[in-house]
Amino acid sequence: MLSMKSRCPISAETGTYIPWGSDTPVECMLVMSEDNPGVWEPLGFNSIKWFTYERGHEYYLSVERTISPILPWMLQTVPIRC
Protein backbone atom coordinates (compact mmCIF):
# COMPACT_ATOMS: atom_id res chain seq x y z
CA MET A 1 0.00 0.00 0.00
CA LEU A 2 1.09 3.53 -0.72
CA SER A 3 0.72 6.15 2.00
CA MET A 4 0.90 9.90 1.38
CA LYS A 5 0.75 12.75 3.87
CA SER A 6 -0.48 16.24 3.03
CA ARG A 7 -1.78 19.41 4.65
CA CYS A 8 -5.21 20.75 3.75
CA PRO A 9 -6.07 24.35 4.64
CA ILE A 10 -9.50 25.17 6.03
CA SER A 11 -10.60 28.77 5.46
CA ALA A 12 -11.48 31.18 8.25
CA GLU A 13 -14.52 32.07 6.14
CA THR A 14 -17.52 29.81 5.63
CA GLY A 15 -19.45 29.00 2.49
CA THR A 16 -22.70 27.33 1.57
CA TYR A 17 -23.77 24.29 -0.38
CA ILE A 18 -27.11 22.77 -1.28
CA PRO A 19 -27.43 19.17 -0.05
CA TRP A 20 -28.70 16.59 -2.47
CA GLY A 21 -32.49 16.45 -2.46
CA SER A 22 -32.87 19.91 -0.87
CA ASP A 23 -33.45 23.44 -2.11
CA THR A 24 -32.12 25.07 1.06
CA PRO A 25 -28.47 26.22 1.27
CA VAL A 26 -26.50 25.01 4.30
CA GLU A 27 -23.51 26.80 5.86
CA CYS A 28 -20.25 24.84 5.73
CA MET A 29 -16.46 24.95 6.04
CA LEU A 30 -14.31 25.65 2.97
CA VAL A 31 -11.44 23.21 2.42
CA MET A 32 -8.70 23.16 -0.19
CA SER A 33 -7.20 19.83 -1.23
CA GLU A 34 -4.07 18.93 -3.18
CA ASP A 35 -6.35 17.38 -5.78
CA ASN A 36 -7.85 20.78 -6.59
CA PRO A 37 -5.34 23.51 -5.56
CA GLY A 38 -6.63 27.07 -5.52
CA VAL A 39 -10.27 25.98 -5.24
CA TRP A 40 -12.19 26.07 -1.95
CA GLU A 41 -14.58 23.13 -1.68
CA PRO A 42 -17.54 22.88 0.72
CA LEU A 43 -17.38 20.43 3.62
CA GLY A 44 -20.04 20.00 6.30
CA PHE A 45 -19.22 21.13 9.84
CA ASN A 46 -19.70 17.61 11.20
CA SER A 47 -17.73 15.84 8.47
CA ILE A 48 -14.51 15.40 10.47
CA LYS A 49 -14.60 13.31 13.66
CA TRP A 50 -13.14 14.95 16.77
CA PHE A 51 -12.81 18.35 15.06
CA THR A 52 -14.84 21.40 16.00
CA TYR A 53 -14.68 24.27 13.52
CA GLU A 54 -14.81 27.80 14.95
CA ARG A 55 -15.75 30.57 12.55
CA GLY A 56 -13.02 33.14 11.99
CA HIS A 57 -10.14 30.69 12.59
CA GLU A 58 -7.96 29.23 9.84
CA TYR A 59 -6.84 25.63 10.20
CA TYR A 60 -4.46 23.19 8.54
CA LEU A 61 -5.39 19.53 8.71
CA SER A 62 -2.74 16.85 8.43
CA VAL A 63 -4.19 14.17 6.18
CA GLU A 64 -2.80 10.73 5.46
CA ARG A 65 -4.11 8.89 2.41
CA THR A 66 -3.64 5.19 1.95
CA ILE A 67 -3.86 3.89 -1.59
CA SER A 68 -4.22 0.19 -2.24
CA PRO A 69 -2.27 -1.15 -5.19
CA ILE A 70 -4.16 -2.61 -8.12
CA LEU A 71 -3.80 -6.34 -7.95
CA PRO A 72 -3.34 -8.25 -11.23
CA TRP A 73 -6.57 -10.21 -10.73
CA MET A 74 -8.48 -6.90 -10.54
CA LEU A 75 -7.44 -6.09 -14.11
CA GLN A 76 -8.87 -9.28 -15.58
CA THR A 77 -12.10 -9.00 -17.49
CA VAL A 78 -15.11 -10.89 -16.31
CA PRO A 79 -17.35 -12.40 -19.00
CA ILE A 80 -20.87 -11.02 -18.99
CA ARG A 81 -23.68 -13.47 -19.61
CA CYS A 82 -27.02 -12.25 -20.85
C-alpha positions as CSV (number, residue, x, y, z in Angstrom):
1,M,0.0,0.0,0.0
2,L,1.1,3.5,-0.7
3,S,0.7,6.1,2.0
4,M,0.9,9.9,1.4
5,K,0.8,12.8,3.9
6,S,-0.5,16.2,3.0
7,R,-1.8,19.4,4.7
8,C,-5.2,20.7,3.8
9,P,-6.1,24.3,4.6
10,I,-9.5,25.2,6.0
11,S,-10.6,28.8,5.5
12,A,-11.5,31.2,8.3
13,E,-14.5,32.1,6.1
14,T,-17.5,29.8,5.6
15,G,-19.4,29.0,2.5
16,T,-22.7,27.3,1.6
17,Y,-23.8,24.3,-0.4
18,I,-27.1,22.8,-1.3
19,P,-27.4,19.2,0.0
20,W,-28.7,16.6,-2.5
21,G,-32.5,16.4,-2.5
22,S,-32.9,19.9,-0.9
23,D,-33.5,23.4,-2.1
24,T,-32.1,25.1,1.1
25,P,-28.5,26.2,1.3
26,V,-26.5,25.0,4.3
27,E,-23.5,26.8,5.9
28,C,-20.2,24.8,5.7
29,M,-16.5,25.0,6.0
30,L,-14.3,25.6,3.0
31,V,-11.4,23.2,2.4
32,M,-8.7,23.2,-0.2
33,S,-7.2,19.8,-1.2
34,E,-4.1,18.9,-3.2
35,D,-6.4,17.4,-5.8
36,N,-7.8,20.8,-6.6
37,P,-5.3,23.5,-5.6
38,G,-6.6,27.1,-5.5
39,V,-10.3,26.0,-5.2
40,W,-12.2,26.1,-2.0
41,E,-14.6,23.1,-1.7
42,P,-17.5,22.9,0.7
43,L,-17.4,20.4,3.6
44,G,-20.0,20.0,6.3
45,F,-19.2,21.1,9.8
46,N,-19.7,17.6,11.2
47,S,-17.7,15.8,8.5
48,I,-14.5,15.4,10.5
49,K,-14.6,13.3,13.7
50,W,-13.1,15.0,16.8
51,F,-12.8,18.3,15.1
52,T,-14.8,21.4,16.0
53,Y,-14.7,24.3,13.5
54,E,-14.8,27.8,15.0
55,R,-15.7,30.6,12.6
56,G,-13.0,33.1,12.0
57,H,-10.1,30.7,12.6
58,E,-8.0,29.2,9.8
59,Y,-6.8,25.6,10.2
60,Y,-4.5,23.2,8.5
61,L,-5.4,19.5,8.7
62,S,-2.7,16.8,8.4
63,V,-4.2,14.2,6.2
64,E,-2.8,10.7,5.5
65,R,-4.1,8.9,2.4
66,T,-3.6,5.2,2.0
67,I,-3.9,3.9,-1.6
68,S,-4.2,0.2,-2.2
69,P,-2.3,-1.1,-5.2
70,I,-4.2,-2.6,-8.1
71,L,-3.8,-6.3,-7.9
72,P,-3.3,-8.2,-11.2
73,W,-6.6,-10.2,-10.7
74,M,-8.5,-6.9,-10.5
75,L,-7.4,-6.1,-14.1
76,Q,-8.9,-9.3,-15.6
77,T,-12.1,-9.0,-17.5
78,V,-15.1,-10.9,-16.3
79,P,-17.4,-12.4,-19.0
80,I,-20.9,-11.0,-19.0
81,R,-23.7,-13.5,-19.6
82,C,-27.0,-12.3,-20.9
